[in-house]
Amino acid sequence: MALTRESGRVSIQLLKNKACLYTAVRCSSDKPFPWNYLWQPKKYSEKEHDKIAEKYNLHPKEYETNLPEKCLGDYPKLPMIGPAAKDPYYPYDIPIFRKNYHETLHANFEIMGEDRFSYGYKYRINPYVGSAIWLATIIILAGITYLVNPYPTVQIRMEKQFPKKGAVHYSFEPADS
């Protein structure tokens, strides 16, 4: 009985909140379903090759499917060219991503941004060579530090203050004035 009363109270509070009410109505009344089902990849068939190429805004000669093991359906196999490798002076529709409207995106578009690895971009130094140079620098600096560590770098001005037997170093007695 208490559970029923509590669930009724919670449901009334949620219905009073207009944001929750509008969200519930909007999510439960999507008929037809949201638009993105139109662009989901479907099973590839040879006889509809030209129609599928047109769906992805590609010429039929450019359209090539991915391997079935990738589970991408009829989505096209596109070259790995990130936005950093594209022409920076071209007037793109979406300049942040260097992309035009209705341009087919690569299946791994989210990992090809300029803030991530830039596929197709020619680096001044090969990343593997750069990593090797960094590692060699760290190893050399650690070796120098290890070899030079036993030698003091400051001149000692006082003798080291080690505890000695018979000497009082600290006492809780008040000092005699």
N, C-alpha and C positions, 0 to 999 in steps of 0.2 A: 504494500500500500504506500509506504514511504517512497519507494523507488518510482512509482507511478506519479505521485505528487511532485517529486523533484524533477522528473523528466518533463512534466507539464509546465512547471515553472520555467525551466531552461528554454523550452520551445517558445513560450510566450515572450520571454526576454529577447530571443533571437528575432521573432517576428516584429517586435517593436523597433528593432534596429533596421532602418531602411536599406542600408548597404547590404546586410545579410539577405534580406528579402529580395532585393533586386538581383543579386548574384545567384540566388537559388532559382529564381524564375528564369533568368537568362540561360543558365547552364542546363536546365531541364527542358527548355523549349527550343532547342536548336534543331529545327526541322526546316529545310534540309540541314544536314550536318555541316560543320564549318567548311569553308572553301578549300582547305588544304588537302582534302581527299582527292581533288582533281589532279594534283601534281605528285601523288605518291606513285612510285614505280610499280609497274605491273609486270606480269610474266611476258617475256620476250617471245615474239613469233616472227618468223621470216617473212610471211606474206604481208605484215603490217609495217615493214621496215621504213618506208617513206613517211607513213603517218606518224610513227613514233619519233622520227627525226624532226618532223615539223613541230611536234609537241614540245621538244626541247630546243627549238629555234636553231637547229643545225641543218646543214646541207646533207642530203642522203649519203654523199660520198664521205663526209666527215664523221658520220655517225657510226660508232663501233660500240658493242656492248662489253660490259665487264665480265670477268669470269664468273661462272655460276657459284663458285665457292665463296665469293664475297657477299652473296645474298643481297645484291643491289637491284635485282630484277632487270628492267629495261633501261636503267639509268646509264647514260653514255660514259664511255671511257675517255676521260679528258687528260691532257698533259698536266704534269705538276708544275705550274707556273704561279708563283706567289705574286702579290701585289708589288713587292719591291722590285721585281724583275720586269714589270711593265713600264711603258713610257710615262715618265712623270709629267710631261707637258701636254699630254692628250686631254681634251676637255671631257672628262668622264661625267656621267650623270650622278654617280655617287663617288665623289673624289676621295673620301676617306678610305674606301675599300678598293679604289681604282677599278670600278665596275660600272657597267651600263645596265639600264633597265632591260629586263628579259634576257640578260646574258646568263647562260647556263653555268651554274656553280659546280665546282669540283665536289665529289662526294666527301672529301676531307677538307672542306673550305675553312672550317673553324681552326685548324692547326696551321693554316698557311697565311696568317695575318702578318703585318709588319712588326707586330709586337711579339711574334713567335718566330719559328724558323722560316726563313725566306727561301722557298724552293726556286731554283733557276737564277738566283742572284749570284753574280761573280764577286767573291770576296777578294780583297787585296792580298790577304794571306789566307792560305787554306786553313780551315778550322782545326784540322788534325795537327798541322804543323804549329799553329798558335798554341794549342793545348800542350804539345811537346815542349815548346819554348817556355811556357809558364811553369810546367813541372820541373824542367831543368833548372830554372831560376830559383824555385823554392828549395830544391835539393842542394844547390850550391850555397845558398844563404844559410840553410840549416847546417851544412857541413862547416862553413866558416865559423858560425856561432859555436858549434860543438868543439872545434879545434882551439878557439881563442878563449873559451870560457874559463879554463884553469888560471889564466893570468889576470891579476887584478888591473882594473882600469883607473883606480883612484889611488892617490898617495895617502898612506895611513898617517894620521897626525897624533893619535893617542894609542896606548896599548889596548888590546881587547879586554873587555870587562867580563872575565869569567869569574864565577863564584869561587871563593877560596875558603878553606877550613879556618875557623877561628875568627873570621872577619864578619862583622855585623853589617849586612847590606840594607836592612830595613827593619824598623822596629815600630810597634804601635804605641810606644811611650811618647808623651809630649816632649818636645825639645826643650832643653834647659836654656832659659834666657838670662 
